[in-house]
Amino acid sequence: MDKFVIRGGNPLLGTVRISGAKNAALPAMAAALLTEEPVILENIPQVRDIETTRKLLAAMGGEVELGYGRAQHRSTICCRDLTSPEASYELVKTMRASTLVLGPLLARCGRARVSLPGGCAIGARPIDLHIKGLERLGANINQEHGYVEASAKRLKGAEIVFEKITVTGTEDLLMAATLADGETLLQNCAREPEVVDLADLLNKMGAKIEGAGTTTIHVTGVEKLRGAKHRIIPDRIEAATFIIAGALTDGDLNVCGCDPNHLGALLEKLQDVGIKTKHTSDAVRVEGNQNLKAADVITEEYPGFPTDLQAQYMALATQAEGTSIITENIFENRFMHALEMGRMGAHIKIEGHRAVVRGRTLLSGAAVLASDLRASASLVLAALVAEGETIIDRVYHIDRGYENIEEKLRGVGAQIRRIGEILPKKK
Ligand code: EPZ
């Protein structure tokens, strides 16, 4: 298993370019199931979850072309002949977002067999709200042998109120409703930019969706959807991870190819911490400073502070003067990284869904273990400011959602290598 070896202490200087959003690309690829015509997606990130989705769609009979060379961020997907509307446990267990095929398969094929995702490092993460919503649209759903078996002659529009805000739940039902008979009203929806991006693609495919980005989405079902071409939005979580890296390392970093409008909660919090940022329409410049101030944070649904930035923010809080209280309100078990940072010398106390971080502490390099995608990103950040070398094991987690992170970091001065590579001599 790959490891990262990181020598801390270098300020990050220069420009880093952000890739397309993993959490927008995955539902967009699932949306291709809704039509027999080709869907062309641009700005697709080269991360492992995209490859898993390619396998998922190909196993159903879809043709998925992932570009390479100059076209490496482009994908053409054609699901003309779906021979088997099934998502196997083998694939779903590696990526729970595979459940995003449930709604589209049911809407397009009238049946779907999708493995239940099972447990996850960060929480129970059931899909009961997806299932309840599809039943409201008239689907018959059984769960047996670890699979959801769903069928419906044709889904029928309905009013659905989500008991809890769910991102992929909103996306799954949105896709299903596009081909349902009649009107669907979705309430208490997720407002994430990735939901809006999906609705933009679906409307280009001929769907009739209004209100994406608000808590209420209205869908008028249509008989058929057509192919379309769509550029995936930038990855706001990747952009934010690099912005925090620039702040943390006392660097001067220009994070470009991102959308600052999607980063409001983070930029506001960085101001509280004493970090100034400047931004243009597609870039954020962050200048670090040595006098970071502690500030509490509470994770919320968009436009609140994202749970996918909680771990990275914790790394920053270890270098801020004072006590930061981090409250995780979305997932019940998302502090695994705190114990690993503790191995590097951080002072973090977990009290239920709150982490109390005392800073500023000098971190020292150590061998640590990544437990999930964002936890691994936070350990990379901590290692960038630690004294000496840190070895991060199980970096396959980070490859799921960050494109070439070590090359991007090296490009702005970080000392990082994947085990096995010869480290260039320090200048
Ligand atoms: C999406 O997951 C993201 N994944 C996650 O990013 C992100 O952490 C999460 O939204 C929250 O922002 C993708 O978009 C592929 P939820 P999702 O349904 O949709 C509960 C990353 O690092 N819930 O919004 O699975 C659930 O347990 C990943 O890129 C139910 O109870 O999250 C959680 O407590 C990690 N029943 C809360 O709702 C359901 O049927 C929010 O989860 C669905 C969700």
Boltz pocket constraint, residues with backbone or C-beta under 6 A from the ligand:
constraints:
  - pocket:
      binder: B
      contacts: [[A, 22], [A, 23], [A, 26], [A, 97], [A, 123], [A, 124], [A, 125], [A, 126], [A, 127], [A, 128], [A, 129], [A, 130], [A, 131], [A, 164], [A, 165], [A, 166], [A, 167], [A, 168], [A, 169], [A, 190], [A, 307], [A, 308], [A, 329], [A, 330], [A, 331], [A, 332], [A, 373], [A, 374], [A, 401]]
      max_distance: 6.0
